Amino acid sequence: MKTSTTFSMLFWLKQSKAKNGEAPLYVRITVNGKRAEISLKRKIKIKNWNTNKNRVKGTNQEVRTINEHLNQVQKGIIQAKNELNLENKFITSPAIKSRYLKEDEQNHTLNDIIKYHNEDMINKLKWGTQKNYFTTQKYILKFEKFLREYQPLNHQKKMGNNSVMKHIERFRKMITLSFKLEWIERDPFINFKSKFEKVERGYLTEIELETIEEKQFLIPRLQLVKDLFIFSCYCGLSYIDVINLTEENINFGIDGELWIIKKREKTNKLLRIPILPKARVLIDKYKTSPKSVINGTIFPKISNQKLNSYLKEIADVCSIQKNLTFHLARHTFATTITLTNGVPIETVSQLLGHSRISTTQIYAKVIERKVSHDMNKLRVNLAKNNKALKKDSK
C-alpha cells in the first residue's frame, strides 16, 4: 500500500558561503520533511536574488540564461521524481537527487548531452543563440521524427527546409560533442551533409521605405517600433544591437562626425558605423526619454517578439505586402541604402559586421538583378529613341 508523499523544491542562496556580495546557488529537494541539496555551481549577487520568485532579478542576457537554466533544473528534478514513481521505486529526496544527477545510472542519454552542452555554454553563447538550442532541445524531447510535417502549435506554418536544417545542425553539434567525450563509439553524422535552400534576402524598396518613413502613428508603441525599424534601415544594426545601444557607443569618428562604435552582440566583432542624418534625428529624439534614461540606453526597451508583432500592424497600415520583420531593416540597409547607392561591397561588409565577404555577396546578387532590370528598361528606352530619330530623319 502506497503512502502519501509530500514533495517540494526550492532554489536558494547559501549565504553562509557568501563572498564579495555573492553566494552560491543551490536547489533543495524535500520529501516528507527530509532534505537533499544540489549545488548548481553558480554564484549570484545576493542583491539580485528574488526570494519570493526563486529567480534572479532583471532581464539582461545573463539573467535570462540563468533563469532558463533554473527552469531546466526544475523540469529535470520533476522528471526524475516521475521516473522513480513509474518504476515503483521508493521516493526520497536522496533518490530524486541521485536520479537527477544520473548517479544511479551508467548509461548516458541524449538529454544528458543536451543538458551538458547548454550548461557548458552559459556565458559563452549570446542569449539569442543559446535560446535556439533550448528550442531544439524542446523538439528533440518531443521525439519529433518528422520535423517537416510537424505543425508547431505556436507557429502559423510548418517548418521550412532551412529551419529543419538549423535544428539538425544544432542536434549534430550535440552528437559531435558526445563523440568527443567518448559517450558514443562513432559519429553517426559523419557522412551527413546539410542541404540549405538558397533564399533571396527580402528588403524594402526606396518607395516602400519612404511610405513607412512618412507615416506618423498616434499610438506611441507603433511610433516607437516604426522609429526603431527606420533607425536600423539607416545603420544596419540588428535588434539586439539597437536595443542595447548606449551613449557610450556614440563617438566621434576619424572624419570628426558621429559614429556608432560598439561590438556586435552576436559575434563580438567591432562595428564602426558613421551615423546618417535620419538615424541621428532618431537618436536625439529618444535618448532623453524617461524609459531610455532609466535603462541607460538610447532607445526604450521592447522585446523582439512584440516589436515584430507590431511591425505586422505597420505593414498592414502602410499596405506593405512583404513579411515585415525587424531583420528586414538590416537587409534594407545593405541593399536600398548602401549597395544601390554605390557603396562598395567591402565597405558594406564592414558596416554589417560580417566576418566573411561571401555573406555580404548575397545582397550583391539582389542588386545585380536590379541592375539587370534597370538595364532592360534602358534598352527599351534607347530602342524608342532610335525609332524616333529614324522617323525624324525621313
C-alpha positions, 0 to 999 in steps of 0.5 A, spaced: 500 500 500 502 506 497 503 512 502 502 519 501 508 523 499 509 530 500 514 533 495 517 540 494 523 544 491 526 550 492 532 554 489 536 558 494 542 562 496 547 559 501 549 565 504 553 562 509 558 561 503 557 568 501 563 572 498 564 579 495 556 580 495 555 573 492 553 566 494 552 560 491 546 557 488 543 551 490 536 547 489 533 543 495 529 537 494 524 535 500 520 529 501 516 528 507 520 533 511 527 530 509 532 534 505 537 533 499 541 539 496 544 540 489 549 545 488 548 548 481 555 551 481 553 558 480 554 564 484 549 570 484 549 577 487 545 576 493 542 583 491 539 580 485 536 574 488 528 574 488 526 570 494 519 570 493 520 568 485 526 563 486 529 567 480 534 572 479 532 579 478 532 583 471 532 581 464 539 582 461 542 576 457 545 573 463 539 573 467 535 570 462 540 564 461 540 563 468 533 563 469 532 558 463 537 554 466 533 554 473 527 552 469 531 546 466 533 544 473 526 544 475 523 540 469 529 535 470 528 534 478 520 533 476 522 528 471 526 524 475 521 524 481 516 521 475 521 516 473 522 513 480 514 513 481 513 509 474 518 504 476 515 503 483 521 505 486 521 508 493 521 516 493 526 520 497 529 526 496 536 522 496 533 518 490 530 524 486 537 527 487 541 521 485 536 520 479 537 527 477 544 527 477 544 520 473 548 517 479 544 511 479 545 510 472 551 508 467 548 509 461 548 516 458 542 519 454 541 524 449 538 529 454 544 528 458 548 531 452 543 536 451 543 538 458 551 538 458 552 542 452 547 548 454 550 548 461 557 548 458 555 554 454 552 559 459 556 565 458 559 563 452 553 563 447 549 570 446 542 569 449 539 569 442 543 563 440 543 559 446 535 560 446 535 556 439 538 550 442 533 550 448 528 550 442 531 544 439 532 541 445 524 542 446 523 538 439 528 533 440 524 531 447 518 531 443 521 525 439 519 529 433 521 524 427 518 528 422 520 535 423 517 537 416 510 535 417 510 537 424 505 543 425 508 547 431 502 549 435 505 556 436 507 557 429 502 559 423 506 554 418 510 548 418 517 548 418 521 550 412 527 546 409 532 551 412 529 551 419 529 543 419 536 544 417 538 549 423 535 544 428 539 538 425 545 542 425 544 544 432 542 536 434 549 534 430 553 539 434 550 535 440 552 528 437 559 531 435 560 533 442 558 526 445 563 523 440 568 527 443 567 525 450 567 518 448 559 517 450 558 514 443 563 509 439 562 513 432 559 519 429 553 517 426 553 524 422 559 523 419 557 522 412 551 527 413 551 533 409 546 539 410 542 541 404 540 549 405 535 552 400 538 558 397 533 564 399 533 571 396 534 576 402 527 580 402 528 588 403 524 594 402 524 598 396 526 606 396 518 607 395 516 602 400 521 605 405 519 612 404 511 610 405 513 607 412 518 613 413 512 618 412 507 615 416 506 618 423 502 613 428 498 616 434 499 610 438 506 611 441 508 603 441 507 603 433 511 610 433 516 607 437 517 600 433 516 604 426 522 609 429 526 603 431 525 599 424 527 606 420 533 607 425 536 600 423 534 601 415 539 607 416 545 603 420 544 596 419 544 594 426 540 588 428 535 588 434 539 586 439 544 591 437 539 597 437 536 595 443 542 595 447 545 601 444 548 606 449 551 613 449 557 610 450 557 607 443 556 614 440 563 617 438 566 621 434 569 618 428 576 619 424 572 624 419 570 628 426 562 626 425 558 621 429 559 614 429 556 608 432 562 604 435 560 598 439 561 590 438 556 586 435 552 582 440 552 576 436 559 575 434 563 580 438 566 583 432 567 591 432 562 595 428 564 602 426 558 605 423 558 613 421 551 615 423 546 618 417 542 624 418 535 620 419 538 615 424 541 621 428 534 625 428 532 618 431 537 618 436 536 625 439 529 624 439 529 618 444 535 618 448 532 623 453 526 619 454 524 617 461 524 609 459 531 610 455 534 614 461 532 609 466 535 603 462 541 607 460 540 606 453 538 610 447 532 607 445 526 604 450 526 597 451 521 592 447 522 585 446 523 582 439 517 578 439 512 584 440 516 589 436 515 584 430 508 583 432 507 590 431 511 591 425 505 586 422 500 592 424 505 597 420 505 593 414 498 592 414 497 600 415 502 602 410 499 596 405 506 593 405 505 586 402 512 583 404 513 579 411 515 585 415 520 583 420 525 587 424 531 583 420 528 586 414 531 593 416 538 590 416 537 587 409 534 594 407 540 597 409 545 593 405 541 593 399 536 600 398 541 604 402 548 602 401 549 597 395 544 601 390 547 607 392 554 605 390 557 603 396 562 598 395 561 591 397 567 591 402 565 597 405 558 594 406 561 588 409 564 592 414 558 596 416 554 589 417 559 586 421 560 580 417 566 576 418 566 573 411 565 577 404 561 571 401 555 573 406 555 580 404 555 577 396 548 575 397 545 582 397 550 583 391 546 578 387 539 582 389 542 588 386 545 585 380 538 583 378 536 590 379 541 592 375 539 587 370 532 590 370 534 597 370 538 595 364 532 592 360 528 598 361 534 602 358 534 598 352 527 599 351 528 606 352 534 607 347 530 602 342 524 608 342 529 613 341 532 610 335 525 609 332 524 616 333 530 619 330 529 614 324 522 617 323 525 624 324 530 623 319 525 621 313 
